[in-house]
């Protein structure tokens, strides 16, 4: 793949992502994993942009608390956004030799498409330099799914499971890698382990903090710019479950072992993940398994849960978007709440701040 095309892919990913995971790309779980029961295929539809929410009784669009818009539309600002994100990657690349191993990891992840060899070198080194960090192996699993013959890729899944096999998401990543190699038996075994693993963590908010810290080290960006870009970079990361969703759809109809393993992992994903994307993916998988097994009652119950979750959190809320972008205290509170209690609690926090601050005399985030 030529460098121009790689750069274009990166820019497209980041422009879409930079309308902020703060604008919550949670609709992608709905759209990307819709199941066509006629073809048995999982749709790869493009994610729709939706935004932060958190109230079961949302304001209508005519009941805005604050009288200004939060962000320019991307098509009105595409040229500046493209240039900005290319500059951001260039600034991060200059930190590739940083003495701080976490900053080097951030550089590797952010530049992995444009410089895969450099990313592999940094991540391999970081695996040795920071064995306590899960992130080098996390991203080496992704790298090796694309570059199977790279040094160390023949053992990366074994190393990852040995070091972090108590995390269901590491097991899922390793299962996806095995699927890519055509080893369905090993993938199934790993997926079964994922369903009963000690905990589940996709390190999503940790990536946001990682990128923000690396961007701060450049000395080039304000706090708001760093957080926005960090969310953009994190939102562009691969989601491990895609291959597993497809495999579950293909295998569960014929294999009880696959059906049980897929259902157990999907239930863990829904119940234990702290991100809405994972929860929606989990529900889509659960619904699919019930559909394949003919359990229509459970399928309808699952759809009702999915609809309720979507109605509550996956909707447009311009006031919440506005506060996240304009008020740094709200942004910090959002991040801290997510880190402590997960994404839905963070979304509820922002909604409560809209209600509280809209009643505060003299408060105006639009100025």
C-alpha positions as CSV (number, residue, x, y, z in Angstrom):
1,X,0.0,0.0,0.0
2,X,1.5,3.3,-1.0
3,X,2.2,6.0,1.6
4,X,-0.3,8.5,0.1
5,X,-3.1,6.0,0.5
6,X,-2.0,5.1,4.0
7,X,-2.0,8.8,5.0
8,X,-5.5,9.2,3.4
9,X,-6.8,6.3,5.5
10,X,-5.4,7.8,8.6
11,X,-6.8,11.2,7.9
12,X,-10.2,9.7,7.2
13,X,-10.2,7.7,10.4
14,X,-9.1,10.6,12.5
15,X,-11.5,13.2,11.0
16,X,-14.4,10.9,11.7
17,X,-13.1,10.0,15.1
18,X,-12.2,13.6,15.9
19,X,-15.8,14.7,15.8
20,X,-15.0,13.1,19.0
21,X,-15.7,9.9,20.5
22,X,-17.1,12.8,22.6
23,X,-19.8,12.8,19.9
24,X,-19.9,9.1,20.6
25,X,-19.6,6.7,17.8
26,X,-21.7,4.3,19.7
27,X,-24.1,3.9,16.8
28,X,-21.5,1.8,15.1
29,X,-22.4,-1.1,17.4
30,X,-25.9,-0.8,16.1
31,X,-25.0,-0.4,12.4
32,X,-21.8,-2.4,12.2
33,X,-23.3,-5.5,13.7
34,X,-26.8,-5.6,12.3
35,X,-27.6,-9.1,11.1
36,X,-29.3,-9.9,7.9
37,X,-31.1,-13.2,8.6
38,X,-31.6,-13.8,4.9
39,X,-27.9,-13.9,4.0
40,X,-26.4,-14.8,7.4
41,X,-23.9,-11.9,7.0
42,X,-22.9,-9.3,9.5
43,X,-23.2,-5.8,8.1
44,X,-20.1,-3.6,7.9
45,X,-22.0,-0.4,7.6
46,X,-20.2,2.8,8.3
47,X,-20.8,4.2,11.8
48,X,-23.1,7.1,12.3
49,X,-22.0,10.0,14.4
50,X,-24.0,10.3,17.6
51,X,-23.3,12.1,20.8
52,X,-23.2,12.2,24.5
53,X,-26.3,11.7,26.4
54,X,-27.5,10.3,29.7
55,X,-31.0,11.3,30.6
56,X,-34.0,9.0,30.2
57,X,-36.0,12.2,29.5
58,X,-34.0,14.2,27.0
59,X,-34.7,17.8,26.1
60,X,-36.2,18.3,22.7
61,X,-34.1,20.1,20.1
62,X,-36.1,23.3,20.8
63,X,-35.2,23.1,24.5
64,X,-31.5,24.0,24.3
65,X,-30.0,25.1,27.6
66,X,-27.2,27.0,25.9
67,X,-27.6,29.2,22.8
68,X,-24.6,28.3,20.7
69,X,-23.2,25.4,18.7
70,X,-20.5,23.1,20.0
71,X,-18.6,22.2,16.9
72,X,-18.3,23.1,13.3
73,X,-19.5,20.5,10.8
74,X,-16.6,18.4,9.5
75,X,-17.4,19.1,5.8
76,X,-17.0,22.9,6.6
77,X,-13.7,22.3,8.2
78,X,-12.2,19.3,6.4
79,X,-9.1,21.0,5.0
80,X,-8.1,22.4,8.4
81,X,-8.9,19.1,10.1
82,X,-6.8,17.1,7.6
83,X,-3.8,19.4,8.0
84,X,-4.2,19.4,11.8
85,X,-4.2,15.6,12.2
86,X,-1.3,15.2,9.9
87,X,0.6,17.7,12.0
88,X,-0.4,15.9,15.1
89,X,1.0,12.6,13.9
90,X,4.2,14.4,12.8
91,X,4.6,15.9,16.2
92,X,4.1,12.6,17.9
93,X,6.5,10.9,15.6
94,X,9.2,13.2,16.8
95,X,8.9,11.6,20.3
96,X,9.8,8.1,19.0
97,X,13.1,8.2,20.9
98,X,11.6,9.6,24.2
99,X,13.0,8.2,27.4
100,X,9.4,7.7,28.6
101,X,8.3,4.2,27.5
102,X,4.6,5.2,27.7
103,X,5.1,8.1,25.3
104,X,7.0,5.7,22.9
105,X,4.0,3.3,23.1
106,X,1.6,6.2,22.2
107,X,3.8,7.1,19.3
108,X,3.8,3.5,18.0
109,X,0.1,3.2,18.2
110,X,-0.6,6.6,16.6
111,X,1.8,6.0,13.7
112,X,1.2,2.2,13.2
113,X,-0.5,2.6,9.8
114,X,2.0,5.1,8.4
115,X,5.1,3.4,9.8
116,X,4.3,-0.2,10.7
117,X,8.0,-1.2,10.9
118,X,8.7,1.6,13.4
119,X,5.6,0.8,15.4
120,X,6.6,-2.9,15.6
121,X,10.1,-2.0,16.7
122,X,8.9,0.4,19.5
123,X,6.2,-2.0,20.7
124,X,8.7,-5.0,20.8
125,X,11.1,-2.9,22.8
126,X,8.4,-1.6,25.1
127,X,7.3,-5.2,25.8
128,X,10.7,-5.8,27.4
129,X,11.1,-2.3,28.9
130,X,7.6,-2.2,30.5
131,X,6.5,-5.8,31.2
132,X,3.9,-4.4,33.7
133,X,2.1,-2.5,30.9
134,X,-0.5,-4.5,28.9
135,X,-0.4,-2.1,26.0
136,X,2.6,-3.3,24.0
137,X,1.3,-6.9,23.8
138,X,-2.2,-5.5,23.2
139,X,-1.1,-3.7,20.1
140,X,1.4,-6.4,19.0
141,X,-1.6,-8.7,18.7
142,X,-3.2,-6.2,16.4
143,X,0.0,-5.7,14.4
144,X,0.5,-9.5,14.0
145,X,-3.0,-9.9,12.7
146,X,-1.9,-7.8,9.8
147,X,1.8,-8.8,9.5
148,X,1.8,-12.5,10.3
149,X,5.4,-13.0,9.3
150,X,6.9,-10.2,11.3
151,X,9.5,-11.2,14.0
152,X,7.9,-12.5,17.1
153,X,4.4,-12.8,15.7
154,X,4.5,-16.6,15.7
155,X,4.5,-16.5,19.6
156,X,2.7,-13.2,20.3
157,X,-0.6,-14.8,21.2
158,X,1.1,-17.2,23.6
159,X,3.0,-14.4,25.3
160,X,-0.1,-12.3,25.5
161,X,-2.2,-15.0,27.1
162,X,0.6,-16.0,29.5
163,X,0.9,-12.4,30.7
164,X,-2.7,-11.2,30.5
165,X,-4.9,-14.3,30.2
166,X,-7.0,-13.2,33.1
167,X,-8.4,-10.4,30.9
168,X,-11.3,-11.6,28.6
169,X,-10.4,-9.0,26.0
170,X,-6.8,-10.2,25.6
171,X,-8.2,-13.7,25.1
172,X,-10.6,-12.3,22.5
173,X,-7.8,-10.6,20.7
174,X,-5.8,-13.8,20.7
175,X,-8.8,-15.7,19.4
176,X,-9.2,-13.2,16.6
177,X,-5.6,-13.7,15.7
178,X,-6.0,-17.5,15.6
179,X,-9.1,-17.0,13.4
180,X,-7.1,-15.0,11.0
181,X,-4.6,-17.9,10.7
182,X,-7.4,-20.3,10.1
183,X,-7.0,-22.1,13.4
184,X,-10.7,-22.3,14.5
185,X,-10.0,-24.9,17.2
186,X,-7.5,-22.7,19.0
187,X,-9.8,-19.7,18.5
188,X,-12.7,-21.6,20.1
189,X,-10.6,-22.6,23.1
190,X,-9.5,-19.0,23.7
191,X,-13.1,-17.8,23.3
192,X,-14.3,-20.3,25.9
193,X,-11.6,-19.1,28.3
194,X,-12.7,-15.5,27.6
195,X,-16.2,-16.3,28.8
196,X,-15.0,-17.2,32.3
197,X,-11.9,-14.9,32.6
198,X,-11.4,-13.0,35.8
199,X,-12.2,-9.6,34.4
200,X,-12.7,-7.7,31.1
201,X,-10.9,-4.5,30.2
202,X,-10.4,-3.0,26.7
203,X,-8.1,-0.1,28.1
204,X,-10.1,2.4,26.1
205,X,-9.9,5.3,28.6
206,X,-6.3,4.4,29.4
207,X,-5.5,5.0,25.7
208,X,-7.2,8.5,25.9
209,X,-5.0,9.4,28.9
210,X,-1.9,7.9,27.1
211,X,-2.4,10.0,24.0
212,X,-3.2,13.1,25.9
213,X,0.0,12.7,27.9
214,X,2.0,12.2,24.7
215,X,0.5,15.2,23.1
216,X,1.3,17.3,26.2
217,X,4.9,16.2,25.8
218,X,5.0,17.9,22.4
219,X,4.3,21.3,24.0
220,X,2.1,22.2,21.1
221,X,-1.5,21.9,22.2
222,X,-3.9,23.2,24.7
223,X,-5.7,20.9,27.1
224,X,-8.9,20.9,25.1
225,X,-7.0,20.2,21.9
226,X,-5.1,17.3,23.5
227,X,-8.2,15.7,24.8
228,X,-10.1,16.0,21.5
229,X,-7.2,14.6,19.6
230,X,-6.7,11.8,22.2
231,X,-10.3,10.8,21.8
232,X,-9.9,10.8,18.0
233,X,-6.8,8.6,18.2
234,X,-8.5,6.2,20.6
235,X,-11.6,6.0,18.5
236,X,-9.6,5.0,15.5
237,X,-8.2,1.9,17.3
238,X,-9.2,-1.5,16.1
239,X,-12.1,-3.3,17.8
240,X,-11.2,-6.9,18.5
241,X,-14.7,-8.3,18.3
242,X,-15.4,-7.8,14.6
243,X,-13.9,-11.1,13.5
244,X,-15.4,-12.9,16.5
245,X,-18.8,-11.6,15.7
246,X,-18.5,-12.9,12.1
247,X,-17.2,-16.2,13.3
248,X,-20.0,-16.6,15.9
249,X,-22.5,-15.9,13.2
250,X,-20.9,-18.5,10.9
251,X,-20.2,-21.2,13.4
252,X,-23.0,-21.0,16.0
253,X,-25.7,-22.3,13.7
254,X,-23.9,-25.7,13.4
255,X,-21.8,-26.0,16.5
256,X,-23.2,-26.1,20.0
257,X,-19.7,-25.4,21.4
258,X,-19.3,-22.3,19.4
259,X,-22.8,-21.2,20.3
260,X,-22.1,-21.6,24.0
261,X,-18.8,-19.9,23.8
262,X,-20.1,-17.0,21.8
263,X,-23.0,-16.5,24.1
264,X,-20.8,-16.6,27.3
265,X,-18.4,-14.1,25.9
266,X,-21.1,-11.8,24.5
267,X,-22.8,-11.7,27.9
268,X,-19.5,-10.8,29.6
269,X,-19.0,-8.1,27.0
270,X,-22.4,-6.6,27.7
271,X,-22.3,-6.9,31.5
272,X,-18.6,-6.1,32.2
273,X,-17.4,-3.6,29.6
274,X,-17.2,0.0,30.6
275,X,-17.8,1.3,27.0
276,X,-21.1,1.6,25.2
277,X,-19.6,0.3,22.0
278,X,-18.7,-3.0,23.6
279,X,-22.1,-3.3,25.3
280,X,-23.9,-2.8,22.0
281,X,-21.6,-5.3,20.3
282,X,-22.3,-7.8,23.1
283,X,-26.0,-7.4,22.7
284,X,-25.8,-7.8,18.9
285,X,-23.9,-11.0,19.5
286,X,-26.4,-12.3,22.1
287,X,-29.3,-11.5,19.8
288,X,-27.6,-13.3,16.9
289,X,-27.0,-16.5,19.0
290,X,-30.5,-16.6,20.2
291,X,-31.8,-16.1,16.7
292,X,-29.6,-19.0,15.4
293,X,-30.8,-21.3,18.2
294,X,-34.4,-20.4,17.6
295,X,-34.9,-18.8,21.0
296,X,-37.2,-16.0,19.8
297,X,-38.4,-15.0,23.3
298,X,-34.8,-14.3,24.5
299,X,-34.0,-12.6,21.2
300,X,-36.9,-10.2,21.6
301,X,-35.9,-9.6,25.3
302,X,-32.3,-8.8,24.1
303,X,-33.6,-6.4,21.5
304,X,-35.6,-4.6,24.1
305,X,-32.5,-4.1,26.2
306,X,-30.6,-2.9,23.2
307,X,-33.3,-0.4,22.3
308,X,-33.5,0.9,25.9
309,X,-29.7,1.4,26.1
310,X,-29.7,3.1,22.7
311,X,-32.6,5.4,23.6
312,X,-30.9,6.4,26.8
313,X,-27.4,7.0,25.5
314,X,-27.1,7.0,21.7
315,X,-28.8,10.3,20.8
316,X,-27.9,13.8,19.9
317,X,-27.4,16.2,22.7
318,X,-25.9,19.5,21.7
319,X,-25.7,21.0,25.2
320,X,-23.7,18.0,26.5
321,X,-21.3,18.2,23.5
322,X,-21.0,22.0,24.1
323,X,-20.0,21.6,27.7
324,X,-17.4,18.9,26.9
325,X,-15.7,21.1,24.3
326,X,-16.1,24.5,26.1
327,X,-15.8,23.8,29.8
328,X,-12.5,22.1,30.9
329,X,-13.9,21.3,34.3
330,X,-16.7,19.3,32.8
331,X,-14.2,17.6,30.5
332,X,-12.0,16.6,33.4
333,X,-15.0,15.4,35.4
334,X,-16.2,13.4,32.4
335,X,-12.8,11.7,32.1
336,X,-12.4,11.1,35.8
337,X,-15.9,9.6,36.0
338,X,-15.2,7.3,33.1
339,X,-12.0,6.2,34.6
340,X,-13.7,5.4,37.9
341,X,-17.1,4.2,36.9
342,X,-17.3,3.7,33.1
343,X,-18.6,5.5,30.1
344,X,-22.3,5.5,31.0
345,X,-21.6,7.0,34.4
346,X,-19.5,9.7,32.6
347,X,-22.4,10.4,30.2
348,X,-24.8,10.8,33.1
349,X,-22.3,13.1,34.7
350,X,-22.3,15.4,31.7
351,X,-26.1,15.5,31.5
352,X,-26.3,16.4,35.2
353,X,-23.8,19.2,34.6
354,X,-26.0,20.5,31.8
355,X,-28.9,20.7,34.2
356,X,-26.8,22.2,37.1
357,X,-24.9,24.7,35.1
358,X,-27.9,25.9,33.1
359,X,-29.4,27.0,36.4
360,X,-26.3,28.8,37.6
361,X,-26.7,32.6,37.4
362,X,-24.1,34.1,35.0
363,X,-22.8,30.8,33.6
364,X,-22.4,30.9,29.8
365,X,-20.1,28.5,28.0
366,X,-20.8,30.3,24.7
367,X,-18.6,33.2,25.6
